[in-house]
Amino acid sequence: MRLVVAGALVDDLAAPRHLLAARRSAPPALAGRWELAGGKVEEGEGPVQALHRELAEELGVRVRLGAEVEHPDGAWPLTPALRMRVWWAVVVAGTPAPLQDHDELRWLERGTWAGLDWLPGDVPLVARLEHLAAGTTSAPRPE
Ligand SMILES: Nc1nc2c([nH]c(=O)n2[C@H]2C[C@H](O)[C@@H](COP(=O)(O)OP(=O)(O)OP(=O)(O)O)O2)c(=O)[nH]1
């Protein structure tokens, strides 16, 4: 069983309003479907280390991680051979760009997150993200 790690990149960890979705450009069986940026943990690498590496390679950004988006079984099942761990994240340096594996990035407004053609394994995850985000509120703006 191989571990994949991914980042739920949002504008604000305390009260997420925008989520970054990435459209895969390869392989042909997955191309055109949407996912969270990330990738496989390599041998000898920790999951958090792998996530920082993947986000730098794929999007060209440095991030600060928030809480893990937990699944009751410890990881989100993707396929019989793959499971995924996911962390909330915010960009601290760089602007996300589709440098590798993706041909489009999109910041999705809260309330529309589930509306894209996500990879099948991401559908319950994105529903969970939206549910968690809906339970947050932004701090009132100073007048
Ligand atoms: N990154 C990512 N992968 C996902 C998600 N959902 C999902 O089913 N997957 C699947 C697609 C791929 O089969 C696998 C991730 O593999 P990948 O091809 O992105 O990994 P990688 O960048 O390390 O590339 P490689 O070593 O396979 O060449 O997990 C998701 O939200 N994010």
PDBQT file of the ligand as one rigid body, heavy atoms in Angstrom, charges set to zero:
ROOT
HETATM    1  N1  LIG A 201      -1.688  14.274  -5.487  1.00  0.00    +0.000 N 
HETATM    2  C1  LIG A 201      -2.877  13.688  -5.440  1.00  0.00    +0.000 A 
HETATM    3  N2  LIG A 201      -3.023  12.423  -5.912  1.00  0.00    +0.000 NA
HETATM    4  C2  LIG A 201      -4.251  11.899  -5.852  1.00  0.00    +0.000 A 
HETATM    5  C3  LIG A 201      -5.354  12.603  -5.318  1.00  0.00    +0.000 A 
HETATM    6  N3  LIG A 201      -6.440  11.816  -5.413  1.00  0.00    +0.000 N 
HETATM    7  C4  LIG A 201      -6.071  10.659  -5.987  1.00  0.00    +0.000 A 
HETATM    8  O1  LIG A 201      -6.789   9.701  -6.253  1.00  0.00    +0.000 OA
HETATM    9  N4  LIG A 201      -4.724  10.704  -6.248  1.00  0.00    +0.000 N 
HETATM   10  C5  LIG A 201      -3.968   9.631  -6.869  1.00  0.00    +0.000 C 
HETATM   11  C6  LIG A 201      -3.537   9.974  -8.264  1.00  0.00    +0.000 C 
HETATM   12  C7  LIG A 201      -2.263   9.191  -8.420  1.00  0.00    +0.000 C 
HETATM   13  O2  LIG A 201      -2.598   7.859  -8.804  1.00  0.00    +0.000 OA
HETATM   14  C8  LIG A 201      -1.704   9.162  -6.999  1.00  0.00    +0.000 C 
HETATM   15  C9  LIG A 201      -0.667  10.229  -6.774  1.00  0.00    +0.000 C 
HETATM   16  O3  LIG A 201       0.389   9.973  -7.587  1.00  0.00    +0.000 OA
HETATM   17  P1  LIG A 201       1.198  11.098  -8.368  1.00  0.00    +0.000 P 
HETATM   18  O4  LIG A 201       1.389  10.636  -9.745  1.00  0.00    +0.000 OA
HETATM   19  O5  LIG A 201       0.563  12.447  -8.177  1.00  0.00    +0.000 OA
HETATM   20  O6  LIG A 201       2.518  11.010  -7.519  1.00  0.00    +0.000 OA
HETATM   21  P2  LIG A 201       3.943  11.610  -7.840  1.00  0.00    +0.000 P 
HETATM   22  O7  LIG A 201       3.780  13.088  -8.170  1.00  0.00    +0.000 OA
HETATM   23  O8  LIG A 201       4.771  11.246  -6.661  1.00  0.00    +0.000 OA
HETATM   24  O9  LIG A 201       4.392  10.932  -9.183  1.00  0.00    +0.000 OA
HETATM   25  P3  LIG A 201       5.032   9.513  -9.557  1.00  0.00    +0.000 P 
HETATM   26  O10 LIG A 201       6.097   9.218  -8.533  1.00  0.00    +0.000 OA
HETATM   27  O11 LIG A 201       3.919   8.514  -9.579  1.00  0.00    +0.000 OA
HETATM   28  O12 LIG A 201       5.545   9.783 -10.929  1.00  0.00    +0.000 OA
HETATM   29  O13 LIG A 201      -2.795   9.379  -6.131  1.00  0.00    +0.000 OA
HETATM   30  C10 LIG A 201      -5.177  13.916  -4.839  1.00  0.00    +0.000 A 
HETATM   31  O14 LIG A 201      -6.094  14.624  -4.379  1.00  0.00    +0.000 OA
HETATM   32  N5  LIG A 201      -3.911  14.416  -4.923  1.00  0.00    +0.000 N 
ENDROOT
TORSDOF 0
